[in-house]
Amino acid sequence: MKKTLVLLLIALLAMGTVFAAGSKEAAKQDGPVTLRLSWWGGDSRHTPTLKAMEAYSAANPNVKLEGEYGGWDGYYQKIVTQIAGGTAADIIQIDQPWLAELASKGDVFAVIDNSMVDLSQFDADFLKNYCTYDGKLLGLPTGTNVNTFIVDDQMLTSFGIDPNTKWTWDNIITEGKKINQKDKSAYFSGASPDIMRYWFEIYIAQLAGAVVDNNKKVAFTEAQGTEAFTYFKRWFDEGIVAPFSQTSLFYQKFQENPSWINGKMATSWTWVSSMDKDIGARKMSTRQFPVMAGAKNTGVLMRPSQIMVVNSNSKNKAEAVKVLNYLFTDPQALELLGLARGIPATVIGRSTLAAMGAISTMAEKATNEGIAQAGLPQSTYQMNSEVIQVMQDVIDEFGFGKLTPAEASAKLIKNLNAILATL
């Protein structure tokens, strides 16, 4: 979260206005109903979503659906501001880590139960672990999303690396450095600073179980943090990844890096839901992540692609839930939406797309690999946006060479403890 947003929230909280509107039950409108839907994405998501909305309105002429959509940048800040001001859409797409953070501010999202939606279509543990806050189901997962490790087999081969290598933390360095040794403009990994944070979280999870545990405590020691940062220093020193001076220009959009587009980076961490966008025109395949011996947790994430929630301040919550039910369980909607939000989290969604041949072999393989490797769910504290920003800030300083591994570990623990004390 941007520091300015943090200050804004603090100011609004002090005035007692944040999310207050969400706790008030608004009167239901008579006559025609207009519902606003908010989401982020690209054209591959916008177009099918708008078509599904049109189909719903055609079958329900009294309901007009309006879309509010755009890119990822600034979306979270916009949603926070709209919720605080009582102007948020009726149905909102959110990222899974935001659920607890936003719901903790008050009665923000409507509670969903089996009388509204056929919850048997979803995995019960998935709903409990990722869509529930304070014992209440507050949203529905758009899809099952997992981490995947994408590799360019042809590029690896051209540098004398076996593309079928089973990757370990050690051979990522011993094999991966061959690329930069032969071509100083090429690298094993397309890791921008945000992707380096994900790699760090995976490594620490395997060492210590988590970065921050469910008791709101830092889960790793300074020695473990130093070990992790020492390992990743080798990524920079031995040319496994490009310098942050290059990759930081493509923070949260590594797929736009010309070096990536032009085949100068052989592998990357990504989500299955964004895999096609990240790969672009390149021909790639998927692999499993390295897992150290005796790992306490694989650190590989499996969570909803996104979560759809209903604004508790909506004047037409019942109708909004009906729209959600349509988007998640109606065969027509499922066909129209396709893989716009990843592989569906519902039984009927997966069977519908499988029958259409819409789920690619690569996406199916990556999903199966990710589920097989999936670790423990991250704590709500580790997923907090301010905690994530603390991690990112220290990793940025480390990546730019401003902190030694020991200094980075000590500073990260100190800063994490400081922010956790405020949550």
C-alpha positions as a printed Julia matrix, in Angstrom:
423×3 Matrix{Float64}:
   0.0     0.0     0.0
   1.29    3.43   -0.86
   2.3     5.52    2.15
  -0.11    8.26    1.08
  -2.97    5.76    1.15
  -1.97    4.65    4.64
  -2.07    8.26    5.79
  -5.46    8.72    4.13
  -6.88    5.69    5.9
  -5.5     6.83    9.25
  -7.07   10.24    8.76
 -10.43    8.77    7.77
 -10.38    6.31   10.64
  -9.7     9.15   13.03
 -12.82   10.88   11.73
 -14.8     7.67   12.15
 -15.91    7.64    8.54
 -14.12    4.69    6.97
 -16.55    1.97    5.93
 -19.33    3.46    8.06
 -21.68    3.5     5.11
 -21.21   -0.22    4.66
 -22.88   -0.97    7.98
 -26.18    0.65    7.06
 -28.95   -1.31    5.38
 -30.24    0.66    2.42
 -33.81    0.47    1.24
 -34.49   -1.75   -1.78
 -35.32    0.11   -4.95
 -38.7    -0.36   -6.59
 -39.0    -1.06  -10.31
 -36.01   -1.5   -12.6
 -32.73   -2.32  -10.91
 -29.31   -1.01  -11.87
 -26.26   -2.84  -10.54
 -22.66   -1.77  -10.94
 -19.86   -4.33  -11.27
 -16.22   -3.39  -10.69
 -13.15   -5.35  -11.76
  -9.61   -5.04  -13.07
  -8.01   -6.83  -15.99
  -7.29   -6.55  -19.69
  -9.44   -6.89  -22.8
  -9.35  -10.69  -22.49
 -11.3   -10.25  -19.25
 -13.35   -7.17  -20.06
 -14.93   -8.45  -23.27
 -16.27  -11.8   -21.99
 -17.44  -10.23  -18.73
 -19.43   -7.6   -20.61
 -20.95  -10.3   -22.82
 -22.02  -12.31  -19.78
 -23.56   -9.19  -18.26
 -25.48   -8.52  -21.48
 -26.77  -12.08  -21.47
 -27.99  -11.7   -17.89
 -29.82   -8.47  -18.65
 -31.39  -10.04  -21.75
 -32.82  -12.81  -19.57
 -33.73  -10.35  -16.79
 -34.95   -7.16  -18.54
 -35.64   -5.41  -15.23
 -31.92   -5.55  -14.34
 -29.38   -3.24  -15.93
 -25.73   -4.13  -15.31
 -23.03   -1.49  -15.62
 -19.33   -2.36  -15.74
 -16.56   -0.31  -14.14
 -13.27   -1.76  -15.24
  -9.68   -0.92  -15.97
  -6.12   -2.03  -15.26
  -4.49   -3.23  -12.07
  -2.61   -0.02  -11.29
  -4.5     2.04   -8.73
  -7.4    -0.4    -8.47
  -6.95   -1.15   -4.77
  -6.66    2.51   -3.85
  -9.8     3.27   -5.87
 -11.8     0.53   -4.12
 -10.68    1.62   -0.66
 -11.64    5.21   -1.43
 -15.03    4.21   -2.86
 -15.88    1.97    0.09
 -14.86    4.71    2.51
 -17.03    7.22    0.66
 -20.03    4.92    0.2
 -19.73    4.99   -3.59
 -18.42    1.48   -4.26
 -20.04   -0.77   -6.88
 -22.66   -3.36   -5.93
 -20.43   -6.27   -6.96
 -16.68   -5.87   -6.55
 -13.79   -8.0    -7.69
 -11.05   -8.01   -5.06
  -7.72   -9.75   -4.64
  -7.84  -12.49   -2.01
  -5.35  -10.84    0.4
  -7.63   -7.8     0.64
 -10.61   -9.68    2.07
  -9.58   -9.71    5.74
  -7.97   -6.29    5.47
 -11.16   -4.66    4.21
 -13.64   -6.76    6.19
 -11.84   -5.93    9.42
 -12.92   -2.29    9.02
 -16.6    -3.05    9.53
 -19.68   -4.54    7.91
 -18.32   -4.03    4.41
 -19.39   -7.11    2.45
 -22.67   -9.02    2.44
 -22.69  -12.51    3.96
 -23.35  -15.33    1.49
 -24.98  -18.64    2.39
 -26.23  -21.79    0.7
 -29.75  -20.41    0.31
 -28.38  -17.82   -2.11
 -25.75  -19.79   -4.05
 -25.16  -23.51   -4.59
 -22.05  -23.71   -2.4
 -21.7   -27.44   -3.07
 -20.12  -26.39   -6.38
 -17.1   -25.11   -4.44
 -14.52  -26.92   -2.33
 -15.57  -26.31    1.27
 -12.0   -25.93    2.57
 -11.2   -23.51   -0.24
 -14.13  -21.31    0.82
 -13.18  -21.58    4.49
  -9.49  -20.84    4.0
  -9.75  -18.03    1.48
 -13.23  -16.49    1.37
 -14.28  -16.43    5.01
 -13.68  -13.78    7.64
 -14.73  -14.03   11.27
 -16.67  -17.21   10.48
 -18.69  -15.55    7.69
 -18.52  -16.34    3.98
 -18.06  -12.94    2.37
 -17.15  -13.77   -1.2
 -16.83  -16.39   -3.9
 -13.61  -17.42   -5.67
 -13.57  -16.74   -9.38
 -11.07  -19.5   -10.03
  -8.42  -21.76   -8.59
  -5.09  -20.03   -9.03
  -1.69  -21.51   -8.31
   1.93  -20.51   -8.7
   3.79  -21.96  -11.64
   7.37  -21.86  -12.9
   7.47  -21.2   -16.64
  10.55  -22.09  -18.68
  11.68  -21.54  -22.26
  12.91  -25.03  -23.22
  14.49  -23.85  -26.47
  16.42  -21.04  -24.79
  17.69  -23.35  -22.04
  18.82  -25.88  -24.64
  20.62  -23.21  -26.64
  22.73  -22.44  -23.56
  23.52  -26.09  -22.87
  20.98  -26.57  -20.1
  18.74  -29.65  -20.01
  15.18  -28.3   -20.3
  13.87  -31.29  -18.33
  16.03  -30.43  -15.32
  14.36  -30.95  -11.95
  15.06  -27.6   -10.42
  16.64  -27.24   -6.99
  17.84  -24.13   -5.21
  21.43  -25.2    -5.95
  21.16  -26.03   -9.65
  19.23  -22.84  -10.38
  22.61  -21.23   -9.72
  25.01  -23.85  -11.11
  23.01  -24.3   -14.32
  21.35  -20.89  -14.52
  24.6   -18.91  -14.47
  25.64  -20.52  -17.76
  23.28  -18.16  -19.56
  24.77  -14.88  -18.37
  28.3   -16.29  -18.69
  27.72  -16.84  -22.41
  25.58  -13.76  -23.06
  25.88  -10.79  -20.69
  22.52   -9.46  -21.88
  20.67  -12.71  -21.02
  19.56  -14.18  -17.71
  18.07  -17.34  -16.26
  15.16  -15.55  -14.56
  12.94  -12.63  -15.47
  12.53  -11.62  -11.84
  11.44   -8.03  -11.27
  11.5    -6.74   -7.66
   7.94   -7.91   -6.94
   8.72  -11.4    -8.26
  11.86  -11.48   -6.12
   9.58  -10.93   -3.12
   7.55  -14.0    -4.08
  10.75  -16.05   -4.43
  11.86  -14.8    -0.99
   8.53  -15.81    0.56
   8.83  -19.3    -0.93
  12.38  -19.73    0.39
  11.52  -18.45    3.88
   8.38  -20.63    4.0
  10.53  -23.68    3.35
  13.03  -22.63    6.01
  10.66  -21.4     8.72
   7.1   -22.23    7.69
   6.06  -18.64    6.93
   7.15  -15.02    6.96
   4.38  -14.05    9.41
   2.33  -16.7    11.22
  -1.32  -16.85   12.28
  -0.4   -15.47   15.72
   0.77  -12.22   14.12
   4.41  -13.07   14.82
   7.44  -12.99   12.55
   8.02  -16.69   11.9
  11.69  -16.65   10.89
  14.86  -15.82   12.82
  17.55  -13.35   11.86
  19.8   -16.29   11.01
  17.18  -17.75    8.67
  16.58  -14.38    7.09
  20.31  -13.91    6.59
  20.51  -17.37    4.98
  17.73  -16.45    2.56
  19.2   -13.09    1.61
  22.67  -14.65    1.26
  21.23  -17.17   -1.18
  19.5   -14.53   -3.28
  22.62  -12.33   -3.27
  24.15  -15.1    -5.38
  21.32  -14.61   -7.89
  22.53  -11.06   -8.42
  26.27  -11.73   -8.07
  26.28  -14.71  -10.45
  23.93  -13.26  -13.08
  20.89  -15.44  -12.44
  18.68  -12.32  -12.54
  19.11   -8.92  -14.11
  19.96   -5.95  -11.86
  17.06   -4.12  -10.24
  18.16   -1.01  -12.12
  16.74   -2.75  -15.2
  13.87   -4.86  -13.86
  12.47   -2.26  -11.44
  11.19   -0.37  -14.49
   8.78   -3.26  -14.97
   7.49   -3.68  -11.42
   4.3    -5.81  -11.5
   4.56   -6.03  -15.3
   7.66   -8.12  -15.97
   6.07   -9.42  -19.17
   6.52   -5.92  -20.68
  10.29   -6.0   -20.22
  11.84   -6.04  -23.73
  14.46   -8.5   -22.47
  11.67  -10.89  -21.55
   9.73  -10.33  -24.78
  12.85  -10.84  -26.89
  13.83  -14.12  -25.26
  16.68  -12.85  -23.1
  15.25  -14.31  -19.89
  14.62  -18.05  -19.74
  12.26  -18.55  -16.8
   9.88  -16.81  -14.43
   7.58  -17.27  -11.48
   3.94  -16.46  -12.31
   0.3   -17.3   -11.61
  -1.54  -19.76  -13.85
  -4.35  -17.21  -14.29
  -1.97  -14.71  -15.91
   0.32  -17.27  -17.55
  -0.89  -16.73  -21.12
  -0.51  -12.96  -20.82
   2.96  -13.32  -19.29
   4.17  -15.75  -21.94
   2.87  -13.71  -24.85
   4.13  -15.02  -28.17
   6.88  -17.14  -26.61
   6.69  -20.94  -26.57
   7.15  -22.11  -23.0
   6.35  -24.97  -20.66
   5.84  -25.35  -16.92
   7.87  -26.94  -14.14
   7.54  -27.41  -10.39
   9.37  -25.17   -7.94
  12.48  -26.19   -6.01
  11.8   -27.54   -2.52
  14.67  -27.87   -0.04
  15.19  -31.02    2.02
  13.24  -30.91    5.27
  11.09  -27.98    4.13
   8.48  -26.95    6.7
   6.19  -25.68    3.94
   6.62  -25.64    0.17
   5.62  -21.98    0.08
   3.84  -22.56   -3.23
   0.59  -20.63   -3.21
  -2.85  -21.83   -4.18
  -5.64  -19.35   -3.74
  -8.54  -17.8    -5.62
  -7.71  -16.02   -8.86
  -9.85  -13.23   -7.42
 -12.86  -13.01   -5.12
 -16.24  -11.51   -6.01
 -18.0    -9.77   -3.12
 -21.29   -7.94   -2.73
 -21.2    -4.48   -1.22
 -23.23   -4.57    2.0
 -24.28   -1.0     1.24
 -25.9    -2.07   -2.05
 -29.58   -1.17   -2.39
 -30.17   -4.47   -4.15
 -28.05   -7.06   -2.4
 -30.4    -9.95   -3.19
 -30.3    -9.19   -6.91
 -26.53   -8.73   -6.76
 -26.14  -12.21   -5.26
 -28.35  -13.6    -8.05
 -25.93  -12.09  -10.56
 -23.03  -13.74   -8.76
 -24.86  -17.07   -8.8
 -25.38  -16.66  -12.55
 -21.73  -15.85  -13.22
 -20.51  -18.82  -11.2
 -23.01  -21.57  -12.04
 -24.94  -20.79  -15.23
 -23.6   -22.77  -18.24
 -24.23  -19.84  -20.6
 -22.25  -17.46  -18.39
 -19.48  -20.0   -17.92
 -19.13  -20.46  -21.66
 -19.04  -16.71  -22.23
 -16.53  -16.05  -19.45
 -14.27  -18.95  -20.38
 -10.86  -18.57  -18.71
 -11.14  -14.8   -18.22
 -10.46  -15.31  -14.52
  -8.56  -18.56  -14.6
  -9.74  -22.13  -14.27
 -13.18  -21.97  -12.57
 -13.46  -22.82   -8.88
 -16.82  -24.57   -9.41
 -17.39  -28.17  -10.47
 -19.82  -27.11  -13.18
 -17.43  -24.42  -14.4
 -14.56  -26.85  -14.91
 -16.77  -29.49  -16.52
 -18.35  -26.92  -18.86
 -14.99  -25.59  -20.08
 -13.47  -29.06  -20.3
 -16.34  -30.15  -22.55
 -15.65  -27.11  -24.74
 -11.96  -27.93  -24.89
 -11.28  -24.47  -23.45
  -8.78  -25.51  -20.79
  -5.39  -25.84  -22.46
  -3.11  -28.77  -21.77
  -0.49  -26.36  -20.44
  -2.92  -24.64  -18.03
  -4.22  -27.99  -16.82
  -0.67  -29.28  -16.28
   0.41  -26.13  -14.47
  -2.67  -26.23  -12.24
  -2.17  -29.89  -11.37
   1.52  -29.3   -10.63
   0.68  -26.31   -8.47
  -2.03  -28.11   -6.51
   0.34  -31.04   -5.93
   3.0   -28.67   -4.57
   0.69  -26.24   -2.78
   1.82  -25.29    0.7
  -0.05  -23.98    3.7
  -2.31  -20.93    3.26
  -0.55  -17.71    4.14
  -1.79  -15.98    7.27
  -4.04  -12.97    6.89
  -1.24  -10.94    8.48
   1.32  -12.0     5.89
  -1.13  -11.07    3.14
  -1.82   -7.64    4.63
  -0.9    -4.96    2.1
   1.18   -2.99    4.61
   3.12   -6.1     5.59
   3.7    -6.85    1.91
   4.95   -3.3     1.38
   7.4    -3.67    4.28
   8.79   -6.82    2.68
   8.98   -5.15   -0.72
  10.77   -2.07    0.64
  13.52   -4.12    2.31
  13.9    -6.39   -0.71
  14.2    -3.31   -2.92
  16.99   -1.9    -0.73
  18.73   -5.27   -0.72
  18.34   -5.73   -4.47
  19.84   -2.31   -5.15
  22.84   -3.26   -3.0
  22.1    -0.92   -0.1
  21.87   -3.7     2.52
  23.99   -6.74    3.24
  22.14  -10.03    3.82
  22.53   -9.67    7.6
  21.39   -6.03    7.53
  18.42   -6.91    5.32
  17.32   -9.69    7.66
  17.59   -7.53   10.77
  15.8    -4.6     9.14
  13.03   -6.79    7.76
  12.3    -8.36   11.15
  12.41   -4.95   12.87
  10.08   -3.34   10.34
   7.71   -6.31   10.27
   7.38   -6.24   14.06
   6.7    -2.5    13.93
   3.9    -2.78   11.36
   2.41   -5.91   12.96
   2.08   -3.99   16.23
  -0.28   -1.57   14.47
  -2.58   -4.2    12.95
